[in-house]
Amino acid sequence: MSKPIEQTQLVPVYGFLQKSLESQEQSNKSLQLMLNRMMNIESHVDERFAEMTEMVQEVRDSVVLTNAECSMLHSAVASKSISLAKDRYQDEDMEFRKVVGKYRRMIWKQMKRKFDVHKYNCIRRIDFKEAVQFANSFKPEAYI
């Protein structure tokens, strides 16, 4: 049979429990401090990320077509205007050139209106693919 634990035997246990609780409290304080610091850092990173995202958008909005992209867009407009003229006008004489010019001006006019620019080379680079698609799928009937 076991003997009952005497009061004098419990005193060292109380001391151990007291030190253990103090150690846990210190650990909890340290963990809380670390958590607060990490949350502060995360908040700071989120703010900086939002600022950078805004700055990147500003840069993207300000960068216009390169010379090569302008050339490709010009080629797409030229091809489409010739194609439209051939579909609607059969003779390849002086009148044909006038019709091609008419379609070309119409495409440029509507493209500049669509992208809100005064010159086609002011179209933003991020809109380049859309501009080429616009030229390739242009239907004059939609603007007459």
Backbone bond lengths (Angstrom), bond angles and torsions (degrees), N, CA, C in turn:
res aa  C-N    CA-C-N  psi(-1)  N-CA   C-N-CA  omega(-1)  CA-C   N-CA-C  phi
1 M - - - 1.429 - - 1.515 109.73 -
2 S 1.288 113.78 150.51 1.456 117.46 -177.77 1.511 110.71 -89.18
3 K 1.302 114.00 150.13 1.457 120.27 179.12 1.516 108.80 -88.27
4 P 1.298 117.29 147.46 1.462 118.64 175.63 1.520 110.15 -66.93
5 I 1.360 115.97 146.15 1.463 121.07 -179.79 1.518 108.46 -77.58
6 E 1.276 114.45 130.58 1.452 119.73 -179.65 1.516 110.60 -83.39
7 Q 1.334 114.60 158.21 1.455 122.26 -178.45 1.518 111.12 -58.21
8 T 1.288 119.65 -38.70 1.454 123.16 -177.45 1.511 111.68 -67.79
9 Q 1.311 117.26 -26.12 1.466 120.08 178.03 1.527 111.00 -75.86
10 L 1.326 120.33 -25.14 1.457 123.89 -178.15 1.520 112.83 -79.65
11 V 1.295 119.32 -22.89 1.462 122.48 -176.99 1.526 111.66 -57.47
12 P 1.330 120.65 -46.07 1.459 119.08 177.66 1.534 111.84 -65.11
13 V 1.300 118.63 -30.65 1.459 122.05 178.97 1.527 109.55 -67.16
14 Y 1.341 116.44 -41.03 1.464 119.67 178.97 1.533 110.78 -62.37
15 G 1.293 115.62 -42.02 1.469 120.43 178.60 1.522 110.95 -61.40
16 F 1.326 115.01 -43.16 1.467 119.63 178.52 1.522 111.04 -62.91
17 L 1.348 116.40 -45.03 1.466 120.50 179.49 1.528 110.88 -63.45
18 Q 1.348 116.25 -40.02 1.468 120.72 179.00 1.525 110.16 -61.40
19 K 1.312 117.39 -46.94 1.468 121.31 179.54 1.520 111.11 -65.39
20 S 1.318 116.21 -37.55 1.465 120.31 178.46 1.520 110.45 -63.80
21 L 1.329 117.53 -44.23 1.471 121.20 178.43 1.533 111.26 -63.70
22 E 1.318 116.63 -42.20 1.467 119.85 178.03 1.521 110.81 -62.54
23 S 1.299 116.73 -40.28 1.472 121.62 178.38 1.526 110.52 -63.97
24 Q 1.329 116.74 -42.15 1.466 120.57 178.47 1.519 111.12 -64.85
25 E 1.349 116.79 -40.97 1.458 120.33 178.45 1.527 110.35 -61.97
26 Q 1.317 116.16 -42.21 1.470 120.45 178.41 1.532 110.30 -64.06
27 S 1.316 116.77 -41.23 1.468 120.86 177.69 1.525 110.24 -63.92
28 N 1.323 116.87 -42.62 1.465 121.04 179.31 1.531 111.23 -62.75
29 K 1.336 116.15 -41.47 1.458 119.72 177.30 1.532 110.54 -62.16
30 S 1.317 115.89 -43.30 1.465 120.39 179.44 1.526 110.99 -63.84
31 L 1.331 116.25 -43.14 1.465 120.52 178.59 1.525 111.18 -64.16
32 Q 1.331 117.20 -41.12 1.469 121.37 178.85 1.527 109.88 -63.79
33 L 1.315 117.02 -41.75 1.459 121.96 178.06 1.537 110.43 -61.91
34 M 1.319 116.64 -45.29 1.468 120.99 178.45 1.525 110.89 -63.47
35 L 1.325 117.07 -42.83 1.464 121.37 179.35 1.529 110.63 -62.00
36 N 1.322 117.28 -46.11 1.465 120.64 178.33 1.523 111.31 -60.01
37 R 1.318 115.81 -42.83 1.473 120.68 179.95 1.535 110.52 -63.66
38 M 1.328 116.63 -43.88 1.474 120.55 -179.97 1.528 110.93 -64.63
39 M 1.317 117.27 -39.62 1.464 120.87 178.83 1.531 109.92 -65.92
40 N 1.318 116.76 -37.86 1.454 121.41 177.36 1.536 110.46 -64.67
41 I 1.309 116.49 -43.51 1.468 121.32 178.41 1.524 110.25 -63.38
42 E 1.324 116.94 -44.02 1.470 120.65 179.60 1.528 110.68 -61.20
43 S 1.308 116.72 -42.42 1.463 121.03 178.39 1.524 110.24 -61.95
44 H 1.313 116.44 -43.14 1.465 121.69 178.84 1.535 110.61 -63.19
45 V 1.311 117.18 -43.48 1.469 121.63 178.95 1.532 110.20 -63.26
46 D 1.337 117.62 -42.26 1.464 121.11 178.32 1.524 111.21 -60.73
47 E 1.331 116.92 -41.92 1.464 120.66 178.35 1.527 110.68 -62.49
48 R 1.316 116.09 -46.06 1.474 120.61 -179.14 1.533 110.68 -65.21
49 F 1.317 116.40 -38.36 1.464 120.07 178.73 1.529 110.29 -63.43
50 A 1.311 116.67 -42.19 1.468 120.36 178.46 1.530 110.43 -63.33
51 E 1.320 117.18 -41.49 1.467 121.11 177.65 1.522 110.74 -62.94
52 M 1.327 116.79 -44.81 1.461 120.79 -179.21 1.524 110.73 -65.22
53 T 1.320 117.51 -39.96 1.458 121.21 178.46 1.525 110.02 -60.44
54 E 1.306 116.14 -42.70 1.464 120.87 178.41 1.531 110.87 -64.45
55 M 1.322 116.52 -41.99 1.466 120.34 179.72 1.525 110.95 -65.63
56 V 1.316 117.33 -41.15 1.469 121.05 178.51 1.519 109.95 -62.04
57 Q 1.331 116.85 -41.96 1.464 120.40 179.09 1.518 110.61 -63.24
58 E 1.334 117.18 -39.97 1.466 120.75 177.38 1.524 110.70 -61.12
59 V 1.326 116.45 -42.37 1.466 120.29 179.34 1.523 109.88 -65.65
60 R 1.331 116.68 -45.72 1.462 120.37 -179.94 1.524 111.25 -60.66
61 D 1.322 116.56 -36.26 1.456 120.34 -179.81 1.524 112.50 -72.59
62 S 1.325 117.10 -23.11 1.458 119.82 -175.82 1.530 113.59 -96.16
63 V 1.311 118.65 -13.69 1.466 121.39 -177.63 1.523 109.05 -85.37
64 V 1.329 115.13 123.54 1.463 120.41 -177.86 1.527 109.68 -102.90
65 L 1.324 115.12 178.18 1.460 121.26 -176.03 1.522 112.31 -59.30
66 T 1.317 115.21 145.67 1.463 120.95 173.02 1.530 108.07 -80.22
67 N 1.314 116.38 169.87 1.468 120.19 178.28 1.526 111.37 -60.53
68 A 1.316 116.41 -39.48 1.465 120.35 -179.98 1.529 110.42 -64.99
69 E 1.334 117.45 -42.06 1.460 120.87 178.67 1.526 110.86 -66.78
70 C 1.330 116.81 -38.68 1.467 120.34 176.04 1.525 110.08 -60.18
71 S 1.322 115.61 -42.59 1.459 120.46 179.62 1.535 110.85 -63.57
72 M 1.325 116.92 -43.44 1.471 120.14 178.85 1.529 111.00 -64.93
73 L 1.321 117.08 -40.17 1.458 120.70 178.69 1.529 110.34 -66.71
74 H 1.315 116.13 -41.41 1.466 120.72 177.81 1.526 110.02 -61.46
75 S 1.306 116.40 -41.59 1.464 121.12 178.60 1.525 110.96 -63.72
76 A 1.329 117.19 -41.26 1.467 120.70 179.43 1.525 110.20 -63.66
77 V 1.324 117.00 -41.55 1.465 120.83 179.26 1.526 110.14 -66.51
78 A 1.330 117.08 -42.35 1.466 120.74 179.52 1.524 110.51 -62.50
79 S 1.322 116.73 -45.68 1.464 120.47 179.86 1.525 111.28 -61.75
80 K 1.324 115.93 -43.81 1.462 119.39 -178.72 1.526 111.17 -66.83
81 S 1.320 117.86 -39.74 1.472 119.87 -179.66 1.525 110.73 -66.59
82 I 1.315 118.23 -38.29 1.470 121.35 176.88 1.521 109.86 -66.14
83 S 1.332 116.03 -43.63 1.463 120.91 179.14 1.525 111.00 -60.97
84 L 1.322 117.07 -44.76 1.462 120.65 178.32 1.522 111.46 -62.33
85 A 1.319 116.84 -41.67 1.465 120.86 -179.68 1.529 110.49 -66.14
86 K 1.322 117.53 -40.62 1.464 120.31 178.94 1.524 111.06 -64.94
87 D 1.325 117.05 -38.96 1.462 120.89 179.81 1.528 112.05 -66.85
88 R 1.311 116.61 -30.66 1.459 120.35 -172.77 1.522 113.97 -110.37
89 Y 1.312 117.07 -8.89 1.459 120.45 -176.58 1.523 108.41 -145.47
90 Q 1.265 118.40 124.41 1.465 121.67 -170.88 1.525 114.70 -89.79
91 D 1.310 119.07 -37.18 1.467 121.00 -175.10 1.520 111.47 -78.00
92 E 1.339 114.51 133.56 1.455 119.35 177.65 1.520 109.50 -100.99
93 D 1.305 116.05 71.33 1.459 121.28 176.78 1.520 108.04 -125.67
94 M 1.311 117.27 -154.61 1.443 121.39 -177.27 1.530 111.66 -61.76
95 E 1.314 117.95 -37.12 1.465 121.70 179.19 1.528 111.01 -64.45
96 F 1.310 115.79 -35.60 1.466 120.31 179.75 1.533 109.83 -60.00
97 R 1.329 116.43 -44.69 1.470 120.56 -179.88 1.528 110.72 -62.56
98 K 1.313 116.48 -37.80 1.460 119.72 178.50 1.529 110.95 -65.14
99 V 1.320 115.11 -40.02 1.470 119.38 179.00 1.528 110.21 -66.30
100 V 1.339 116.96 -41.73 1.473 120.63 177.19 1.522 109.24 -59.82
101 G 1.309 116.82 -46.22 1.470 121.05 179.15 1.517 112.32 -61.08
102 K 1.321 115.22 -39.47 1.475 120.19 178.84 1.532 110.31 -61.52
103 Y 1.329 116.36 -46.94 1.471 120.23 179.35 1.527 111.35 -66.08
104 R 1.315 115.97 -40.08 1.463 119.66 -179.55 1.531 110.39 -61.90
105 R 1.326 116.93 -45.83 1.465 120.66 178.18 1.537 110.74 -62.58
106 M 1.312 115.85 -39.38 1.461 120.42 -179.94 1.536 110.65 -63.48
107 I 1.324 116.25 -43.99 1.475 120.34 179.20 1.523 110.06 -62.22
108 W 1.342 117.13 -48.48 1.457 120.50 -179.13 1.523 110.78 -61.17
109 K 1.302 116.55 -44.13 1.459 120.64 -178.78 1.525 111.07 -59.27
110 Q 1.318 115.75 -47.97 1.464 119.32 -178.46 1.535 111.66 -70.13
111 M 1.325 116.93 -33.85 1.463 120.27 178.55 1.532 109.90 -66.76
112 K 1.324 116.67 -43.88 1.461 119.80 179.08 1.533 110.31 -64.32
113 R 1.305 116.33 -37.34 1.464 120.16 177.87 1.532 110.20 -66.51
114 K 1.318 115.88 -44.44 1.468 120.05 -178.26 1.529 111.55 -62.27
115 F 1.329 117.13 -42.43 1.464 120.75 -176.54 1.529 112.77 -95.73
116 D 1.334 115.96 5.49 1.464 122.58 174.75 1.534 112.43 53.73
117 V 1.328 115.43 53.12 1.466 121.85 177.52 1.526 108.88 -130.13
118 H 1.332 116.41 158.71 1.460 119.12 178.70 1.528 112.14 -93.39
119 K 1.324 116.91 -18.62 1.465 121.80 175.22 1.530 107.68 -136.94
120 Y 1.313 116.23 146.38 1.472 118.17 -175.96 1.520 112.28 -63.93
121 N 1.344 117.97 -28.45 1.463 118.27 -179.10 1.533 112.04 -76.35
122 C 1.329 117.12 1.33 1.473 121.87 174.53 1.534 111.51 -94.31
123 I 1.315 117.06 1.01 1.466 120.48 176.29 1.528 108.07 -64.44
124 R 1.311 116.42 138.67 1.463 120.85 -179.18 1.526 110.67 -69.10
125 R 1.305 115.90 147.82 1.468 120.77 -179.95 1.516 111.74 -60.77
126 I 1.325 117.26 -35.03 1.464 118.90 -178.57 1.528 111.04 -68.79
127 D 1.332 117.30 -15.27 1.462 121.46 178.58 1.535 112.47 -99.45
128 F 1.321 117.52 4.71 1.459 121.33 -175.03 1.533 112.56 -58.03
129 K 1.315 117.00 -51.77 1.473 119.64 -178.21 1.527 111.04 -60.99
130 E 1.310 115.74 -40.65 1.458 119.66 178.87 1.533 110.64 -64.90
131 A 1.330 117.16 -37.08 1.464 121.14 179.26 1.533 110.80 -66.61
132 V 1.320 117.26 -42.59 1.464 120.78 177.63 1.526 109.64 -63.82
133 Q 1.325 116.56 -43.00 1.464 120.93 177.84 1.525 110.52 -61.72
134 F 1.326 116.12 -40.06 1.462 120.85 177.77 1.532 110.22 -60.20
135 A 1.333 116.34 -46.29 1.471 120.31 179.74 1.528 110.75 -63.58
136 N 1.310 116.87 -44.96 1.470 120.48 -176.91 1.522 113.39 -67.48
137 S 1.322 117.08 -29.24 1.464 119.71 -176.86 1.535 112.30 -105.47
138 F 1.319 117.04 13.00 1.471 121.06 -175.93 1.519 111.45 -61.32
139 K 1.321 115.15 132.95 1.459 121.68 176.01 1.531 107.05 -126.13
140 P 1.330 117.44 111.32 1.473 120.29 -176.06 1.527 113.24 -60.69
141 E 1.302 116.89 -27.95 1.461 120.42 -179.10 1.524 111.97 -59.15
142 A 1.315 116.66 -29.86 1.458 121.11 -178.90 1.527 112.54 -71.56
143 Y 1.337 117.20 -14.69 1.465 120.97 -175.43 1.525 113.55 -118.92
144 I 1.302 115.95 5.55 1.475 119.30 -179.38 1.506 109.88 -96.25
